Amino acid sequence: MKAALVCLVAIVHREALRFVSQRGRFLAAIVRPLVWLIVFAAGFRAALGLSIQPPYQTYITYEIYIVPGLCGMIQLFSGMQSSLSLVYDREMGSMRLLLTSPIPRWWLLFCKLFASTTISIFQVYTFLAIAAVTGITFSPAGYLAILPALILNGLMLGALGLLLSSTINQLENFAGVMNFVIFPMFFLSTALYPLWKMAEASTILRDICAFNPFSHGVELIRFALYGQVDWMALLWVLLAFAIFLFGSLWGYDPSRGIVRRKA
Amino acid sequence: MTTRLSVQGITHRYGKKTALNDISFSLQKGTFCALLGPNGAGKSTLFSILTRLFVPDTGEIEVDGHSLSRKPGEALARIGVVFQQPTLDLDLTVVRNLKYFAALHGLAGKEADRRIAASLDRVQMAERAGEKVRALNGGHRRRMEIARALIHGPAVLLLDEPTVGLDAATRRSITDHVHDLANEQDLTVLWATHLVDEVRDNDHLVVLHRGEICAEGSAAGIAGQSSLHESFLELTGGSQ
């Protein structure tokens, strides 16, 4: 038990050191959602009308609507960045060091997940702090209440990244996956538009958005910001996390997974 | 004699290609064993299997009496590994790299500090502890990886072509150092190489060629009347 905790702390610490040393990554993680918030949302405020829908009890500005989606976006990018670093680690050999530890492999991979989630949460709160400076604020309880939602969403997206990293042979292939995963997941979700708005354009698009686990992660954060729980979103996020985690454990299993062919 | 590493009937295939075919050998406490084979002989595949990066199609491995398949944690805790490819974080200091590795073996605090200091002393790198790995030359990085592999006090040290890319003097120094480790500390060493000059006459030698063991015994015995270099070429078809 002590060894497992020592290992967890070391992996989180290493990922944090790596994150701190990559200032460009941190800057990009914060600037990206701020551009969406300040530029995109400002432009869309006039064009996009939002009706009152849970968890909102009154009309809200588009900036308020988009914040949970941007929190989700930070975690989505962070999860994929984490998987990119896993592919890099594997190409550079340091993944071998991790996988030859006597600590159970599932725990090592969970530690990696937890580390990337911790870093993504730090980024989200930094973003929320800057958003607050620009006048976009929520209740103090809301800031606290989103923490469990951010942990779950971060774990789910981190597990997806882990799964992807186990299926990618080379670093070069990762760019394609980023385009085929990040953009569809983000744009086909409730991050930018509510489901009913999507349905006005196409019911198929609405259905895809409703199926997208990222939508449910965003909704979990959105409801948590107002001290509420979207139980259906919670169920979806947990289910997606379980599937992604199971898939990634399979991928990194020395007897069955894809790592067998290329470790 | 205490068997530290037992490899029995290991066979592994990549699709239809057989990478290792029925590999068996045992190493006793304090043995320096050179796993000699040309490129593509299956040395790295065997190392991946010995470190459980993947499991073989058939066969069984025991490390210090612990089955790698049934008790991987216990077995891996008794193995120290130096991979062919460097596995260091270049932007971290030497000591930070070692602390990370110690933690992967459940070691932290003063116990980890004590072991790290002892390991660095053993490879004469104590004064480099605070330097970033990026600032070290290839030889020092390799020494550091050996120090790292010894932190948790393994019974078996595996080194996969550890002198690749090093100059002749550094190669000699590292080869001598690991031989000394086996002699003085009763460490069992499996040293994979394709370089005959890294093998000493009294080393145990396993010659691997096309996934099969084509000779096993003392290096002097395998060399016989000719040089080991000639015997090796003859065994692996390199002289033709």
Interface residues (C-beta under 8 A of the other chain):
Chain A: K2 A3 A4 V6 C7 V9 A10 I11 H13 R14 L17 R18 S21 M92 G93 S94 R96 L97 L98 L99 T100 S101 P102 I103 P104 L108 P254 S255 V259 R260 R261 A263
Chain B: Y14 S48 T51 R52 L53 F54 V55 P72 G73 E74 A75 L76 A77 I79 V81 F83 Q85 P86 T87 L88 D89 D91 L92 R96 K99 Y100 F101 A103 L104 H105 G106 L107 A108
